[in-house]
Amino acid sequence: MQVIRIKKGRRMLFEEPFFKDKIWQKERLLDYGFKEKDGMLTFCQPFMEGRFEARIQVIGDHQASAQIWDLEMDEEYHTFRIQRAVGSFVGEVRESYAAILQQVVQHCTENQIFQSAQGNRLIGYVKEQFQESPDYPFTKAPEIATLRHAANQKWYALVTQVPWTALGELTQAGCVEVMNVKVEAGQIKELLANPAIYPAYHMSKKTWVSISLDDRLADEMLFDLVNNSRNLVAPKSVQSSLYPRYWIIPANPKRYDIDTELRSKGKILWFQKSNIKVNDVVCIYMTAPIQSIRYLCCVTETYILQGDKEYMQLEVLRELTDAVFPLSQLKTLGVKAVRGPRLATQECCQALENILKE
């Protein structure tokens, strides 16, 4: 396939509004049908009765390009890009192409909210896990975002940009995006030994720290600190009900035959996921084309080291038919999508708990 690579920074007259401020999600791209080769993910979709083909290329999580290929002429079709080109035919081409771009963007991207890639991965995690979004409470500093616990509206994170010098990095020029999180006082000394963690900027240095969102701190540890901060500000009634927790983890049946292993052994080793603990319940959600929770498992052991990988052991509590907990049922319980490991909503937890009691 001939591909025209549109370099970062080149204006895309038609595609730019679709791709602007979007973060591409590799797993979703692969599930959607993109093929990976030489670091590029590509997708082709014929339209207008096979005369044209939309060709989309994605590199990394921010760079994307697209084109229309004329299959009859075997060359790129440019006419639709010419503003003065009018008429029903070129209008139909634009409309059909736009619909394809919109579908791909809707299924395979997240909105870019923060300046840093790590900050945007973080907010994606928070939305998936807790269904909470940032707000901007300061009229005089509208760039400052906060994350609040839904149960009591207390802050558990604050994100802003600060000069490196404000963090004590006197030789660093420019600014960096940071996140403040609440921690236990006894953790402060150990945490500050990490080069990406600093005494809190403009907050109590006894119970808060600032984290630079520049990928020096692994996402797993970052998410752990956010979860811990959220738990620290939670109402006591919520804190007492945190464990065991119900997690929903996606499994792609096209890539891995999980059924054979679970049905023969009754247990399985799974890559250790951040914050999943012993006695938590893991619900294994089979992705497309099944789209249903099939297994309820108990976490019996965590952080099992094999080589350089860490695993957790899951033991089957119940196998469900695909009609019991399909995606349509999950949506009614507040779980709109399962794109990665996430906590179940309170309504979903109750429904799952009832199944285990049967």
Secondary structure, DSSP 8 states (H G I E B T S, - for coil): -------TT---TTTHHHHTTEEE-HHHHHHHT-EEETTEEEEEEEETTTTEEEEEEEETTTEEEEEEEETTTTEE--GGG-TT--SHHHHHHHHHHHHHHHHHHHHHEEE--SSSHHHHHHHHHHHHHH----B---TT-TT-EEEE-TTT--EEEEEEEEEGGGGT-TT--SEEEEEEEE--GGGHHHHHTSTTEEE-SSS-TTTEEEEE-SSSS-HHHHHHHHHHHHHHHS-HHHHTT-SS-EEEEEE-TTT--HHHHHHHHSEEEEE--TT--TT-EEEEEETTTT-EEEEEEEEEEEEEEETTEEEEEEEEEEE--TTTSBHHHHHHTT----SSSEE--HHHHHHHHHHHH-
